Amino acid sequence: MQKRSRAVKQEEPPLCSAVVFLGRDHSGRWIVREENNVFGGMFVNKATALRYALFENGNHPEAIVSCAAPLEFEWPALRRA
């Protein structure tokens, strides 16, 4: 009996999406903030914030982390070096 062998094509693993934080700030506004401050924003409701987060991260819901503690939005241009 002959054994057949097949060449298996190795593919690159999918790139991991950056973590996106979703939560409320001290004033109750919904905040979306990418872990490296590449994108983010303030929103009046959770549905809009979540839709924005999914749009910006390429529709990867597994990369969105809901924060129970207050989450503050940082404007990248205003951060001190």
HURA-V548437 format. One record per residue. N is the residue number from 0. RES is the residue in one small letter. SS is DSSP state (alpha for helix, beta for strand, coil for the rest). PHI is phi in whole degrees, -180 to 180 (* if undefined). D_LAST is the distance of its C-alpha to the last C-alpha in whole Angstrom. Layout:
BEGIN
n: [N & N]
res: [RES & RES]
ss: [SS & SS]
phi: [PHI & PHI]
d_last: [D_LAST & D_LAST]
END
This chain:
BEGIN
n: [0 & 1 & 2 & 3 & 4 & 5 & 6 & 7 & 8 & 9 & 10 & 11 & 12 & 13 & 14 & 15 & 16 & 17 & 18 & 19 & 20 & 21 & 22 & 23 & 24 & 25 & 26 & 27 & 28 & 29 & 30 & 31 & 32 & 33 & 34 & 35 & 36 & 37 & 38 & 39 & 40 & 41 & 42 & 43 & 44 & 45 & 46 & 47 & 48 & 49 & 50 & 51 & 52 & 53 & 54 & 55 & 56 & 57 & 58 & 59 & 60 & 61 & 62 & 63 & 64 & 65 & 66 & 67 & 68 & 69 & 70 & 71 & 72 & 73 & 74 & 75 & 76 & 77 & 78 & 79 & 80]
res: [m & q & k & r & s & r & a & v & k & q & e & e & p & p & l & c & s & a & v & v & f & l & g & r & d & h & s & g & r & w & i & v & r & e & e & n & n & v & f & g & g & m & f & v & n & k & a & t & a & l & r & y & a & l & f & e & n & g & n & h & p & e & a & i & v & s & c & a & a & p & l & e & f & e & w & p & a & l & r & r & a]
ss: [coil & coil & coil & coil & coil & coil & coil & coil & coil & coil & coil & coil & coil & coil & coil & coil & coil & coil & coil & beta & beta & beta & beta & beta & coil & coil & coil & coil & coil & beta & beta & beta & beta & beta & coil & coil & coil & coil & coil & beta & beta & beta & beta & coil & coil & alpha & alpha & alpha & alpha & alpha & alpha & alpha & alpha & alpha & alpha & alpha & coil & coil & coil & coil & alpha & alpha & alpha & beta & beta & beta & coil & coil & coil & coil & coil & coil & coil & coil & coil & alpha & alpha & alpha & coil & coil & coil]
phi: [* & -92 & -93 & -99 & -118 & -119 & -76 & -102 & -78 & -88 & -110 & -67 & -67 & -64 & -68 & -79 & -76 & -69 & -73 & -118 & -93 & -131 & -174 & -108 & -91 & -65 & -97 & 91 & -75 & -82 & -119 & -119 & -145 & -74 & -57 & -103 & 57 & -72 & -149 & 171 & -177 & -113 & -139 & -85 & -143 & -68 & -60 & -68 & -63 & -66 & -61 & -64 & -60 & -66 & -63 & -71 & -97 & 78 & 62 & -117 & -62 & -69 & -96 & -100 & -114 & -83 & -104 & -82 & -77 & -55 & -118 & -104 & -87 & -114 & -74 & -54 & -70 & -95 & -68 & -86 & -79]
d_last: [69 & 66 & 63 & 60 & 57 & 54 & 51 & 48 & 45 & 42 & 39 & 36 & 34 & 33 & 29 & 27 & 26 & 22 & 23 & 22 & 22 & 25 & 26 & 26 & 23 & 25 & 27 & 28 & 27 & 26 & 23 & 22 & 19 & 19 & 17 & 14 & 14 & 16 & 18 & 19 & 21 & 23 & 27 & 30 & 32 & 31 & 33 & 31 & 28 & 30 & 31 & 28 & 26 & 29 & 29 & 25 & 26 & 29 & 31 & 31 & 31 & 31 & 27 & 27 & 27 & 28 & 26 & 28 & 26 & 24 & 21 & 18 & 17 & 13 & 13 & 10 & 10 & 9 & 6 & 4 & 0]
END
